Amino acid sequence: MNNLKDTMTERKQVEQSLENRLRFERLLSDLSARFVNIPPDRVDSEIDHGLRQILEFFQIDRAGLLRSLPDGSGHRITHGVYGENVPPVPLGVELPRSLYPWAYRKLVEKHEVVSFSRLDDLPAEANVDKQTYAKWGIRSVLDIPIITGGSVVHVVAINSVRSERVWPEELFPRLKLLGEIFVNALERKQIRLELEQRLREIEELKQRLESENIYLHQEVKLLADHTDIVRQSLAMKKVLSQAEQVARTDSTVLIQGETGTGKELVARAIHRLSARKDRLLVTINCASLPPTLIESELFGREKGAYTGALTKMIGRFEVADGSTLFLDEIGEIPLELQGKLLRVLEEGSFERLGSTNTLHVNVRIIAATNRDLGEEVKAGRFRKDLYYRLNVFPIAIPPLRERPEDIPLLVWAFVRMFQERMGKEIETISKKTMEALQSYSWPGNVRELKNIIEHAMILSNDKTLAVRLPQPGSLGTDATQTLQDMERRHMVAVLERASWRLSGKGGAAEVLGLKRTTLRAKMKKLGIKRSNKTQDNG
């Protein structure tokens, strides 16, 4: 009979533990969603809200967020919430490490969790800490270090002063993830504020120079030169300013933009301005590899890992150790591999295919996509937790059709490039030609513009560049037609001129400035088949 009671009690405890974990997962998911695209002025209040939810979930007395001081002398309290009748500690108070030397070493130097349910559980070397906790009236502590790059260590601090508490260790990793969401939001806020300040300074400089009747030649000077990225529009200047801001950190960057907008160029600019610039930027296009090979390309493989694996292969993560890894077309990574990628982002560790030996790397991730990953998450094709990990600092590159003021600069940049290669000299481009280039919709963006200029340079026989754009009839100029209709018409026209040859010199992919795999995907999306004619079939 007693055994039956014990079994029933144990079963209830297991069920209660499972229910608590599910409740916490729901809480974590709800809080994470609140931090997506959050404006800077709401970051602090949302962190306080999240800490309040933690306080209520654990039924504790204090929950706060601390930041280590630059000189290593202790921590500063940046956020805090408190239970009823629990005296608050003012924000901004600095806690000297001399009051808790044992805990400070574990948190800041060893990056280890500090957790105890009773003061008597503390080891002998934590005697100073024990006296401090007793003086502060603290009976149980859970402190989780949050490491996001650099020497700054934030701490999610949870205290119980009224009663002793047992902390469920299975929730530690999830609390850490929540803390990283808090800290990433704070870092984005700081970068955004610095960016806005710099843009204000740029605008003030521009106005001052204009008031003195000084002509600004082409652009307001940014802090670094980006000789391979031509820009005149405010939108692209903002992109480059964002790149400079985030380059000095090790934060993950997600570059978003249509195919051909120059996502890889921005990634290379970030790497070139970073502390990792002396190491090679390692790149991989996730769309160019079949799903069966992406895992071995990223993580490597052992000899005999699968049929045909005749040799050991080092993966891109190992090659990029100490440098930057650029994951182009990240939205193409198969769902079954996304968990392994998430682990590398979280822990910096992985195993080669066919091996049980865990490898550790220090890699900065820059990812790029032409997909809306938020929609991919909703559709179940992309993991939500991986999306949050990648979306620490998003940079959106506008399509070329939204920044026509950049086109003249780009055209002349490409002309100068091809002049050197072809031994030709172009002195003029007619106003009518330039206006036509600026009016065109550019579905292939900058890459398509480059190819059209190259084509024009090949055909040019004098010093005036004549550019041939697709015929207006192939673009669907009816104002009632959508951009997708126009893109379909243009793509069919190019395919027919190329005799439906996709790749190779003069193929449709080259003319459009697209990768062959991207062209195939667009054709499938737009319903384009060999039987299509230039008219829109709906």
C-alpha positions, -999 to +999 in steps of 0.1 A: +000+000+000+028+024+009+046+015-023+015+024-043+012+058-025+049+065-031+045+056-068+014+079-071+033+107-053+063+103-076+040+103-106+023+135-095+057+152-090+068+142-125+035+155-140+039+187-120+075+191-132+064+185-168+036+210-165+060+236-151+084+231-180+056+235-205+044+267-188+079+281-188+083+272-225+051+291-233+063+320-212+096+321-230+080+320-264+056+348-255+084+370-242+107+363-272+080+374-296+077+407-278+113+415-286+110+411-324+116+445-341+111+463-308+117+501-309+146+514-287+122+533-264+104+501-254+134+479-247+138+488-210+101+485-202+099+451-220+129+438-200+112+449-168+080+431-180+100+399-187+117+400-153+083+405-137+071+373-155+101+354-142+095+367-107+058+355-108+066+322-124+092+312-098+072+330-070+104+347-058+112+381-043+137+397-066+147+395-103+172+417-120+197+422-148+233+432-140+261+444-162+298+439-154+318+472-150+345+479-177+373+479-151+364+445-137+355+460-103+320+445-100+285+449-115+260+476-120+222+469-116+205+480-148+171+465-143+152+451-114+117+441-102+106+432-067+079+413-048+054+429-025+069+444+007+105+436-006+127+468-005+140+477-039+176+483-048+180+516-068+189+511-104+225+521-113+239+509-079+273+494-083+281+462-065+319+459-058+333+424-065+349+425-030+315+418-016+311+385-036+346+375-049+337+338-053+305+344-072+322+371-094+350+347-104+324+320-114+302+344-133+327+367-151+359+347-153+346+312-156+312+319-171+295+295-147+261+296-131+259+305-094+231+285-078+224+276-042+192+269-022+207+275+013+235+296+025+250+266+042+254+250+007+281+275-002+317+262-001+343+274+024+360+296-002+327+316-005+327+327+031+328+364+021+299+359-003+280+341+024+284+370+049+272+394+022+242+374+012+232+370+049+236+408+054+214+414+024+188+389+037+192+366+007+184+329+014+185+314-021+203+326-053+203+318-090+227+339-111+231+331-148+259+348-168+250+360-203+280+362-227+274+380-260+309+390-271+337+411-257+345+414-221+311+425-208+292+399-188+255+405-180+239+385-152+202+374-148+199+375-110+171+358-092+169+359-053+146+346-027+146+364+007+115+350+024+121+313+020+146+289+006+141+277-030+152+248-051+161+259-086+152+234-114+184+229-134+166+219-165+153+255-169+188+270-167+195+269-205+161+284-212+167+312-187+200+318-203+183+321-237+159+346-223+187+366-208+204+367-242+173+380-258+173+408-232+209+416-237+207+415-275+178+439-274+200+463-252+229+460-277+206+467-306+191+497-288+226+511-281+237+506-317+205+522-330+210+552-307+246+556-319+235+553-355+208+579-351+233+602-335+258+598-363+230+603-389+221+636-371+257+646-372+259+638-409+228+659-416+241+688-395+274+687-415+255+686-448+234+716-438+264+736-426+283+730-458+253+738-480+248+771-460+284+780-468+277+772-505+302+743-505+293+716-530+293+681-516+308+659-542+288+626-544+284+617-507+287+626-470+319+609-458+314+580-435+340+568-410+354+541-434+358+539-471+338+513-490+354+514-524+334+484-537+300+497-526+287+526-546+261+547-529+244+581-532+210+574-516+204+580-480+191+544-477+225+529-487+244+554-466+223+541-436+231+505-446+269+513-446+266+532-413+249+502-397+276+480-411+303+501-395+285+502-362+281+464-359+315+456-373+332+465-341+312+439-322+311+401-325+273+402-328+255+380-353+242+400-384+213+391-406+214+409-440+181+409-458+175+419-494+165+407-529+189+387-550+215+410-566+213+438-541+248+433-528+244+414-496+278+397-499+295+430-504+280+444-472+291+412-454+326+416-467+326+453-456+316+443-420+343+417-419+369+441-433+361+466-405+360+441-377+388+429-354+388+396-374+398+414-406+433+397-407+417+363-411+400+350-443+363+356-446+348+321-452+316+320-473+291+293-482+260+296-504+234+274-488+213+274-520+240+261-542+244+228-525+220+198-523+206+192-488+227+160-486+259+179-488+252+210-468+259+193-434+293+180-444+302+214-460+294+232-428+305+208-402+330+185-420+330+147-422+351+118-412+363+092-437+336+066-443+309+088-428+286+079-457+289+061-490+314+080-512+331+098-482+366+085-491+385+111-472+382+133-441+370+168-449+373+199-428+340+219-426+336+257-431+331+263-393+365+248-386+381+268-414+365+300-401+377+295-365+388+329-352+373+346-383+339+353-399+316+328-416+291+342-442+261+320-447+245+332-479+208+322-485+204+310-450+167+304-456+177+274-478+192+254-449+171+222-444+149+222-412+166+190-400+200+208-400+188+240-383+191+225-348+228+217-353+234+252-366+216+266-336+239+247-313+270+261-329+256+296-325+247+290-288+277+270-277+303+272-304+305+234-305+296+206-330+307+172-343+319+163-378+296+140-397+304+104-386+323+115-354+314+117-318+343+140-309+330+175-301+349+204-316+348+240-304+352+271-325+351+309-322+332+321-353+314+353-360+283+347-381+269+369-408+239+355-426+220+367-456+186+358-472+162+370-498+134+354-479+111+368-452+123+345-424+095+357-401+070+342-426+091+311-430+089+306-392+051+310-393+050+284-422+070+260-401+100+260-425+124+278-402+130+274-365+119+302-344+148+300-319+173+300-348+156+330-363+160+349-330+196+339-328+203+352-363+182+383-360+204+400-334+213+429-357+193+429-390+204+450-420+179+455-448+193+464-482+168+482-504+162+470-540+177+491-568+143+503-580+138+520-546+171+540-549+173+553-585+197+580-574+224+553-570+221+542-607+243+569-623+271+563-599+268+525-604+267+529-642+299+549-643+316+526-618+308+496-641+319+516-671+353+523-655+356+486-645+349+473-681+370+501-697+401+486-680+392+451-689+382+457-726+406+486-734+378+508-745+371+545-735+336+558-728+332+596-723+295+602-724+261+586-717+231+604-730+206+619-706+178+598-722+198+566-717+204+574-680+168+583-674+157+550-690+181+532-667+167+550-637+131+542-648+136+505-653+124+481-625+156+460-622+142+427-610+179+414-610+190+445-591+227+457-592+238+424-607+215+428-636+226+464-641+263+453-642+256+426-668+236+451-690+264+476-689+290+449-698+268+439-727+266+475-738+304+479-735+310+449-757+287+464-785+300+499-781+321+512-811+326+549-800+329+570-769+292+573-762+277+543-744+245+530-760+225+508-736+199+484-748+171+477-722+144+451-727+116+463-750+088+482-732+063+457-746+080+429-727+077+447-694+040+449-692+037+487-689+000+486-682-004+504-649-029+478-637-003+451-638+016+440-607+053+440-602+051+402-604+034+404-638+062+427-650+088+404-637+072+374-654+070+392-688+106+404-685+120+370-675+101+352-704+115+378-728+151+372-716+146+335-718+134+336-753+163+358-764+186+333-748+168+304-766+157+292-731+193+285-722+196+291-684+234+290-677+266+297-695+279+328-714+249+347-727+224+325-708+193+339-691+209+337-656+238+358-667+217+384-685+194+388-655+222+389-630+209+358-612+224+325-600+211+296-620+195+281-589+178+314-581+165+317-617+150+282-615+133+290-582+119+323-597+107+305-628+089+279-606+074+307-584+062+326-614+049+295-633+072+300-662+077+270-685+091+265-720+057+267-735+051+303-721+050+331-747+058+367-741+022+376-733+010+373-698-009+340-693-022+350-659 
